[in-house]
Amino acid sequence: MTPDELLMGRMAALIESPYEPSEDYVERYKRVTAMGLDQDTVNNLNQLTPEQHRKVRNIIRWQRIGCIVVKISEVLDVSLKEALDMFYRSETCRRFHDEETGLYLQGNLYVLNDFLAEIGSPV
């Protein structure tokens, strides 16, 4: 059996249904499994109110900012406080907080590269 066939069988067992899961469901399951979340956790996340979803997104965003700031500090050889100040005063940070830009959907290194391009860093 190929890994994809094993995955499809595991998903079918999880949802206890005889039908084939859709392509979207397969991709979502792969992402959820990669994040280490079980099906109960996913179901609980699906039941959050819009306000709770906003709070969760903010917590994740704040954690990501910490990771981005550490990388800025390493790349530019500045203190964490300086890196945090630089990032929070940047247009990149403003766009990262604005959900309409979609920048928050990008990976941390993508955001870092946007920031470095904004400040004109050759790195």
PyMOL commands that set and color helices and strands:
alter all, ss='L'
color gray80, all
select helices_A, chain A and resi 3-15+23-34+39-46+50-76+80-88+91-97+103-105+108-119
alter helices_A, ss='H'
color red, helices_A
deselect
rebuild
show_as cartoon
